Amino acid sequence: MTLSVVIITHNEESNLARTLASVQSLVVDGRGEIVVVDSGSTDRTVEIAKSHGAKVFVEEWKGYAAQKNSAIAKAAGDWILSLDADEEMDRDLASEIAARIPTGANSVGHEKETGYWIARKNYFLGRRIRHGGYWPDPKLRLFRRGMARFEERAVHEDAHLTEGVAGQLKGALLHHSYPTLADYLDHMNRYSSLGAEMVVAKGHVRFSLFNIVVRPAATFLYNYFFRLGFLDGREGLLLHLNHAVYVSWKYAKAWELGGQKENSGSSRLS
């Protein structure tokens, strides 16, 4: 049994070495491989990946899901562990996977389990976020090759099993997502644009105070108070305030984008 660790990257020199170091024990001595699909990094990302023994492929950016599925297609291992470049495994998770993979059996655990959910510990401005819906944040990241794919959507793509059932691992991923506010604002701008495209794809979008004002406010109140986000201190307040702004941006951009497409269509017909 072998393991393929697959990662997509773009300018991840500040994160990648930490991620790769956390999986080295799983792939040494021919027990597995690391596959990195890079989309044209201009920093030391590719150099760092190669220094850790990764097989590096450089491809044009196709979108998050398509890029991750491309990485999965290049994996040769019996099992695949899909990681983001800003994630690492904690010691419990690494030990658990190491204990299960080299059994010589036909599966990692129960014979019907073709994938495994892994909890994720999210960090914001250096603080572990434990409330507001950010824990346990389960992700399907370990699965048998050929039995899972990432759903084709612009953002918030998740892997889904195509057959079999998923179990649960006890260890966790550490997600070093946004060390600075600037990082999160960049994320908000990029993801709200992609989210707007998804909204527009569903049909006509009108200007809506509900979506641009009421929905973001309700999102903040629900996550910050009802889901106890306030227990995460100042970082929790900033995270949930900014997430509410993200929701407002998404629907405002959807209205703008929808209008642009309507005008473009009218111009072609005239």
C-alpha positions in Angstrom: 0.0 0.0 0.0 1.4 3.4 -0.9 0.2 7.0 -0.3 0.2 9.9 -2.6 0.1 13.4 -1.0 -1.3 15.9 -3.5 -1.1 19.7 -3.3 -1.9 22.5 -5.6 0.3 25.7 -5.3 0.7 29.2 -6.4 3.3 31.4 -4.6 3.3 29.4 -1.4 6.9 29.8 -0.3 5.8 31.0 3.1 3.7 27.9 3.8 4.8 25.0 1.7 7.9 23.8 3.6 5.9 23.4 6.8 3.2 21.4 4.9 5.8 19.1 3.3 7.7 18.6 6.5 4.6 17.3 8.2 4.1 14.5 5.6 7.7 13.4 5.1 7.4 10.5 7.5 4.6 9.1 5.4 6.4 9.0 2.1 10.0 8.1 3.0 11.7 4.9 1.9 9.4 4.3 -1.1 6.2 4.3 1.0 4.7 7.1 -1.0 5.1 10.2 -3.1 4.3 13.9 -3.1 2.7 15.4 -6.1 2.6 19.2 -6.5 0.7 20.9 -9.3 1.9 24.5 -9.5 0.1 27.2 -11.5 3.1 29.4 -12.4 4.6 30.5 -9.1 7.0 33.4 -9.3 8.6 32.8 -5.8 10.5 29.8 -4.5 7.5 27.5 -4.3 8.7 25.0 -7.0 12.2 25.0 -5.6 10.9 24.2 -2.1 8.7 21.4 -3.5 11.6 19.8 -5.4 13.9 20.1 -2.3 11.4 17.9 -0.4 11.4 15.3 -3.2 8.0 16.2 -4.7 7.1 15.5 -8.3 6.3 18.9 -9.7 3.9 19.7 -12.6 3.4 23.2 -13.8 0.0 23.8 -15.4 -2.1 26.8 -16.3 -4.7 27.7 -13.6 -8.0 25.9 -14.3 -9.9 26.7 -11.1 -9.7 25.2 -7.7 -11.6 22.0 -8.3 -10.2 21.3 -11.7 -6.6 21.9 -10.4 -7.1 19.5 -7.5 -8.6 16.9 -9.7 -5.7 17.2 -12.1 -3.3 16.6 -9.1 -5.3 13.5 -8.1 -5.1 12.2 -11.7 -1.3 12.3 -11.5 -1.1 10.3 -8.2 0.1 6.7 -8.4 -0.5 5.7 -4.8 -3.2 3.3 -3.6 -4.5 6.1 -1.3 -4.5 9.9 -1.8 -4.1 12.5 0.9 -5.1 15.9 -0.5 -3.8 19.0 1.3 -3.9 22.7 0.8 -0.5 24.4 0.8 -1.3 26.2 4.1 -2.2 23.1 6.0 -0.1 20.6 8.0 -0.9 17.4 9.8 -0.7 17.3 13.6 1.3 14.4 15.1 -1.8 12.3 15.9 -3.0 12.4 12.4 0.4 11.5 10.9 0.8 8.6 13.3 -2.7 7.4 12.6 -2.3 7.4 8.9 1.2 5.8 9.2 -0.3 3.0 11.3 -3.2 2.3 8.9 -1.6 2.6 5.4 1.1 -0.2 5.5 -1.1 -3.0 6.7 -0.9 -4.9 3.4 -4.7 -5.2 3.5 -7.0 -4.1 0.8 -8.1 -1.0 2.6 -7.0 1.4 5.3 -9.6 0.4 7.9 -13.0 -1.2 7.5 -13.2 -2.9 4.1 -16.2 -0.7 3.1 -14.4 2.6 4.0 -13.0 4.1 0.9 -12.4 7.6 2.4 -11.9 9.4 5.7 -13.1 12.6 7.2 -10.4 14.7 9.0 -11.2 17.5 11.4 -9.4 20.8 10.7 -8.2 23.3 13.3 -8.4 26.8 11.7 -6.1 29.7 12.7 -6.9 33.4 12.1 -4.3 36.1 12.8 -2.3 33.3 14.6 -5.2 32.3 17.0 -7.0 29.0 16.9 -10.6 29.6 16.1 -12.7 27.1 18.2 -16.2 28.5 17.7 -18.6 30.1 15.2 -18.7 27.0 13.0 -14.9 26.7 12.5 -14.5 23.5 14.6 -14.4 20.6 13.9 -14.7 21.7 10.2 -14.5 18.1 8.8 -13.0 17.6 5.4 -12.8 14.4 3.2 -9.1 14.4 2.4 -7.9 10.8 2.6 -9.4 8.4 0.1 -8.7 5.5 -2.1 -7.4 6.4 -5.6 -10.2 6.5 -8.2 -13.0 6.7 -5.6 -13.3 10.5 -5.0 -13.3 13.8 -6.9 -13.6 17.4 -6.0 -17.0 18.8 -7.1 -16.8 21.3 -10.0 -17.7 24.6 -8.4 -15.9 27.9 -8.4 -15.3 28.1 -4.6 -15.7 26.0 -1.4 -15.0 22.9 -3.4 -15.1 19.6 -1.5 -14.1 16.1 -2.3 -17.0 13.5 -2.6 -16.7 9.8 -2.7 -17.9 8.1 -5.9 -18.4 4.8 -4.1 -18.0 3.3 -0.7 -18.4 5.0 2.7 -16.3 7.4 4.7 -14.9 6.8 8.2 -13.5 9.4 10.7 -9.8 9.8 11.7 -9.0 11.1 15.2 -6.1 13.4 14.3 -6.5 16.9 12.7 -5.2 19.2 10.0 -3.8 22.5 11.1 -5.0 25.3 8.8 -2.8 28.3 8.9 -5.2 30.2 6.8 -4.9 34.0 7.3 -1.9 35.2 9.3 -2.7 38.9 8.5 -5.8 40.9 7.8 -4.3 41.8 4.4 -4.4 38.0 3.6 -8.0 37.8 4.6 -9.0 40.9 2.7 -7.4 39.4 -0.5 -9.2 36.2 0.1 -12.5 38.1 0.6 -12.1 40.0 -2.7 -11.1 36.9 -4.7 -13.7 34.5 -3.3 -16.6 37.0 -3.3 -15.9 37.5 -7.1 -16.0 33.7 -7.6 -19.1 33.4 -5.4 -20.8 36.1 -7.4 -20.2 34.1 -10.6 -21.9 31.1 -9.0 -24.9 33.3 -7.9 -25.3 34.7 -11.4 -25.1 31.3 -13.0 -28.2 30.3 -11.1 -30.3 33.0 -12.8 -31.3 36.7 -12.9 -29.9 38.8 -10.0 -31.7 41.9 -8.9 -30.4 44.6 -6.5 -31.5 43.2 -3.1 -31.2 45.0 0.3 -31.9 41.6 1.9 -28.9 40.0 0.3 -26.6 43.0 0.6 -27.6 44.2 4.1 -29.9 41.8 6.0 -28.3 38.5 5.0 -24.7 39.6 6.0 -26.1 41.0 9.3 -27.9 37.8 10.0 -24.8 35.8 9.2 -22.8 37.8 11.7 -25.4 37.5 14.5 -25.8 33.7 13.9 -22.1 32.9 13.9 -20.9 35.4 16.5 -23.6 34.9 19.1 -25.6 31.7 18.5 -22.5 29.7 17.5 -20.4 31.4 20.2 -17.9 33.1 17.9 -17.5 35.8 20.6 -15.6 33.3 22.7 -12.7 33.6 20.3 -11.8 37.1 21.5 -10.8 40.0 19.2 -9.7 37.6 16.4 -13.2 36.0 16.5 -14.9 39.5 16.3 -12.7 40.5 13.3 -13.2 37.2 11.5 -17.0 37.2 11.8 -17.3 40.9 10.9 -15.2 40.5 7.8 -17.0 37.3 6.9 -20.3 39.3 7.0 -18.7 41.9 4.7 -17.7 39.1 2.3 -21.3 38.0 2.1 -22.4 41.5 1.2 -19.6 41.8 -1.4 -20.6 38.6 -3.0 -24.2 39.7 -3.6 -23.3 43.2 -4.6 -20.8 41.8 -7.2 -23.4 39.3 -8.4 -25.8 42.3 -9.1 -23.1 44.2 -10.9 -22.0 41.1 -12.9 -25.6 40.2 -13.8 -26.2 43.7 -15.1 -23.0 43.6 -17.2 -24.1 40.3 -18.7 -27.5 41.6 -19.5 -26.1 44.7 -21.2 -23.7 42.6 -23.1 -26.5 40.4 -24.3 -28.6 43.4 -25.3 -25.7 44.9 -27.3 -25.3 41.7 -29.3 -29.0 41.6 -30.1 -29.2 45.2 -31.3 
